[in-house]
Structures are given as C-alpha cells and as structure tokens.
Amino acid sequence: MAFCKNRDQIQVIAEILRLSKTPQTKGQIRRQTSISYGLLQNCITQLVQKNWLMIVEEDSDPKKFKISEKGLVFLEKYWKLQSIVGTKSKLAPIMNVS
C-alpha cells in the first residue's frame, strides 16, 4: 500500500479518526485528507474491522462513519507519543468525543 510522500499510514489513520469526531461520509473524509479513493477505502475497511471506526448511519446513502471508543483510545495515545517525541503535527488533538 503506497502512502502520501508527506504522511505515513499512522498519520493518515490518525487524521481519518480525528475527522470522524462527527459522522462523516467517505467523500467528506477523502476531501479533507487529500488521499486517493483506494487508499481511503483500504483504511476505512481496516478501521471498521478493528472497531476504531463505526458505521453510524448504515441505511443512509452514503454511509457515515464515526470514531469509536477504541479509536479514541488510539488517537489519545497517538497525541501523547507526538508530544513525547516533540513532533509537530498540523492536526489539533481531540479532547472529548461523545
């Protein structure tokens, strides 16, 4: 799986999860992350299988996705690691997701 020159897989996953604080369609996520449809499809499939992302409006067209509690735990650990290593991120962390 090829990733963007400026981002690795973990960064893309963190960005998808951060954007999914509120229900988002694949199109909305794709526009905001600027990744290919194939890469987005692969990431969303993996995140749903791991229960980090959940389908909240399965009957709607198109489906909408939202971060789960497991995804939130990953994202919080990601932000902690970013602060420990001193990596600057363009993305602001999420503090609370309901």
C-alpha positions in Angstrom: 0.0 0.0 0.0 1.5 3.3 -1.1 1.1 6.3 1.2 1.5 10.0 0.6 5.0 11.4 0.4 4.4 13.6 3.5 2.4 11.2 5.6 2.8 7.6 6.8 0.0 5.1 7.5 -0.3 6.0 11.1 -0.6 9.7 10.3 -3.3 9.0 7.7 -5.2 6.8 10.2 -5.0 9.5 12.9 -6.3 12.1 10.5 -9.2 9.9 9.5 -10.1 9.2 13.1 -9.8 12.9 14.1 -12.0 14.0 11.3 -14.6 11.3 12.3 -15.4 13.1 15.6 -18.7 13.8 13.9 -20.3 11.4 11.4 -18.5 11.8 8.0 -19.1 10.2 4.6 -16.2 8.7 2.7 -16.4 11.7 0.3 -16.1 14.2 3.2 -13.1 12.3 4.7 -11.4 12.0 1.3 -11.7 15.7 0.5 -10.3 16.7 3.9 -7.4 14.2 3.9 -6.5 14.5 0.2 -5.9 10.8 -0.2 -6.8 8.5 -3.1 -10.1 6.7 -3.0 -8.3 3.3 -3.0 -6.2 4.3 0.0 -9.3 5.7 1.8 -11.3 2.5 1.1 -8.5 0.4 2.5 -8.0 2.5 5.6 -11.7 2.6 6.4 -12.1 -1.1 5.9 -9.2 -1.7 8.4 -10.5 0.8 10.9 -14.0 -0.7 10.8 -12.6 -4.2 11.2 -10.5 -3.1 14.2 -13.6 -1.3 15.7 -11.8 2.0 15.7 -14.4 3.5 13.3 -18.0 2.6 13.3 -20.8 2.9 10.7 -23.4 5.2 12.4 -25.8 5.6 9.5 -25.7 2.4 7.6 -29.1 2.8 6.0 -28.3 6.3 4.7 -26.8 6.9 1.3 -23.9 7.4 1.5 -22.9 5.6 4.8 -21.5 7.8 7.6 -18.6 6.9 9.9 -17.7 8.0 13.4 -14.8 7.3 15.7 -15.4 4.7 18.3 -14.1 4.4 21.9 -11.3 2.2 20.7 -10.4 4.7 18.0 -10.4 7.5 20.6 -8.0 5.5 22.8 -5.6 5.1 19.8 -5.9 8.8 19.0 -5.1 9.9 22.5 -2.1 7.6 22.6 -1.0 8.9 19.2 -1.1 12.5 20.5 0.8 11.6 23.7 3.5 10.0 21.6 3.6 13.0 19.3 4.2 15.3 22.3 6.9 12.9 23.8 8.9 12.8 20.7 8.4 16.5 20.0 6.8 16.0 16.6 4.9 19.0 15.4 1.5 18.0 13.8 -0.7 20.1 11.7 -3.7 18.4 13.3 -5.0 19.5 16.7 -5.9 16.7 19.1 -9.4 15.9 20.1 -10.0 16.1 23.8 -13.6 14.8 24.1 -15.7 12.8 21.8 -19.3 12.0 22.7 
